Amino acid sequence: MNQTKNDLIGACGIYCGLCTKYQSRAKSRCIGCKVGEQHSWCSIWNCCVKRHGLETCNECSEIFNCAIFLRRKVAEWIPAADNLLQIKEVGLENWLKEQKERQALVEELLQNYNEGRSMSFYCKACTRMPVNLINDAMEEAKKKIMSEKIDNFDIKSRAKILKSIIKDMAIKSSINMN
């Protein structure tokens, strides 16, 4: 599949590479809002793209009053509207660079610290937390794993340690992870 740099900007404002539907290995995996024809399940995509012919919800005058947007709790789960505004502020190239860095982090977390139940948590952390905090959390987790002599194959213990560190850092930084 030949994607362009803009293909992973979702209609809702999320960077698709940070979404659990994109990171999933299930048959229902989403390959991004702008690729393929698999979007019938997504009420936001159906409203924004199919019904109104927009690229993102940010183009809609009803974004902050949209029942679909609010019902799906997009604003609570991810700062979707903030992402769309940030693109305007920092420019698409800078925003995409940071999102790709975040995507690489979530993929590393999923590969090395996912016991099968942490995908949503890691996607949320990589969406909400500054990149440097995620890197700091991984470094702290590696040190703790080494000091406690936890085997590399004990993914459950590794995940527990990392998630605890991420939660603590989020609390200290006033980042809502709920």
MOBEL-V423292 format. One record per pair of residues at least 12 apart in sequence whose ideal C-beta (glycine too) atoms are under 8 Angstrom apart, sorted by the first residue. I is the first residue (numbers start at 1). J is the second residue. If there is no record, write none. Layout:
I & J
I & J
This chain:
1 & 31
1 & 35
3 & 32
3 & 35
5 & 96
6 & 34
6 & 92
6 & 96
7 & 32
7 & 34
7 & 35
8 & 22
8 & 32
8 & 34
8 & 99
8 & 103
9 & 33
9 & 34
9 & 55
9 & 56
9 & 87
9 & 96
10 & 32
10 & 33
10 & 45
10 & 56
10 & 80
11 & 33
11 & 42
11 & 44
11 & 45
11 & 48
11 & 49
11 & 54
11 & 55
11 & 56
11 & 57
12 & 33
12 & 44
12 & 45
12 & 48
12 & 56
12 & 57
12 & 69
12 & 72
12 & 74
12 & 78
12 & 80
13 & 56
13 & 57
13 & 58
13 & 74
13 & 78
13 & 79
13 & 80
13 & 81
13 & 82
13 & 83
13 & 84
14 & 74
14 & 78
14 & 80
14 & 83
14 & 127
15 & 83
15 & 96
15 & 99
15 & 102
15 & 103
15 & 127
16 & 30
16 & 32
16 & 33
17 & 99
17 & 100
17 & 102
17 & 103
17 & 106
18 & 78
18 & 99
18 & 102
18 & 103
18 & 106
18 & 123
18 & 126
18 & 127
19 & 123
20 & 119
20 & 120
20 & 123
23 & 106
23 & 107
23 & 110
23 & 119
23 & 123
24 & 119
28 & 41
30 & 42
33 & 45
33 & 49
43 & 68
43 & 71
43 & 72
44 & 57
44 & 68
44 & 69
44 & 72
44 & 74
47 & 66
47 & 68
48 & 60
56 & 84
57 & 69
57 & 80
57 & 81
57 & 84
58 & 81
58 & 84
58 & 85
63 & 81
64 & 81
77 & 124
78 & 124
78 & 127
78 & 128
79 & 127
79 & 128
83 & 95
98 & 131
101 & 131
102 & 126
102 & 127
102 & 131
102 & 134
103 & 126
105 & 126
105 & 131
105 & 134
105 & 135
105 & 138
106 & 122
106 & 123
106 & 125
106 & 126
108 & 138
109 & 122
109 & 125
109 & 126
109 & 134
109 & 138
109 & 162
110 & 122
112 & 158
113 & 141
113 & 155
113 & 158
113 & 159
113 & 162
113 & 163
114 & 155
114 & 159
115 & 155
115 & 156
115 & 158
115 & 159
118 & 159
118 & 163
121 & 163
121 & 166
121 & 177
124 & 177
125 & 166
125 & 170
125 & 177
128 & 170
128 & 175
128 & 176
128 & 177
129 & 166
129 & 169
129 & 170
129 & 173
129 & 175
130 & 173
133 & 169
133 & 170
133 & 173
134 & 166
136 & 169
137 & 162
137 & 165
137 & 166
137 & 169
138 & 162
140 & 165
141 & 158
141 & 161
141 & 162
141 & 165
144 & 161
144 & 165
145 & 157
145 & 158
145 & 161
148 & 161
